[in-house]
Amino acid sequence: MHAYRHFPILDPLLPIGLLPPGWPRSRAREVCVAVYDGLLQPAQDHVRAVVSRFAEEPHLDIRAHTIAGMSAGIGHG
């Protein structure tokens, strides 16, 4: 995940047709989505467990967001 965060700095953001063959933009995004979204449930469970130790009432409305949800603006605002 940390390495992926540096990729946007290296990526010239050119259209795919102008990039060299094998440019890893799509594959890097696929890996990031798989890792990030794959950790969604364990991360959400952990945060809920920590909050429940300190809160008087459970905060079951705590939800993690997927990359697709964040891209669509779901959960922001």
Contacts in CASP RR format, 6 or more apart in sequence:
PFRMAT RR
TARGET T0000
AUTHOR 0000-0000-0000
METHOD contacts of the structure
MODEL  1
MHAYRHFPILDPLLPIGLLPPGWPRSRAREVCVAVYDGLLQPAQDHVRAV
VSRFAEEPHLDIRAHTIAGMSAGIGHG
1 32 0 8 1.000
1 35 0 8 1.000
1 36 0 8 1.000
4 28 0 8 1.000
4 31 0 8 1.000
4 32 0 8 1.000
4 35 0 8 1.000
7 24 0 8 1.000
7 25 0 8 1.000
7 28 0 8 1.000
11 25 0 8 1.000
12 19 0 8 1.000
16 23 0 8 1.000
16 25 0 8 1.000
16 26 0 8 1.000
19 25 0 8 1.000
32 67 0 8 1.000
33 67 0 8 1.000
33 68 0 8 1.000
36 66 0 8 1.000
36 67 0 8 1.000
37 66 0 8 1.000
37 67 0 8 1.000
37 68 0 8 1.000
40 64 0 8 1.000
40 65 0 8 1.000
40 66 0 8 1.000
41 64 0 8 1.000
43 64 0 8 1.000
44 62 0 8 1.000
44 63 0 8 1.000
44 64 0 8 1.000
47 62 0 8 1.000
47 64 0 8 1.000
48 58 0 8 1.000
48 59 0 8 1.000
48 60 0 8 1.000
48 62 0 8 1.000
51 58 0 8 1.000
51 59 0 8 1.000
51 62 0 8 1.000
52 58 0 8 1.000
52 59 0 8 1.000
65 74 0 8 1.000
65 75 0 8 1.000
69 75 0 8 1.000
70 76 0 8 1.000
END
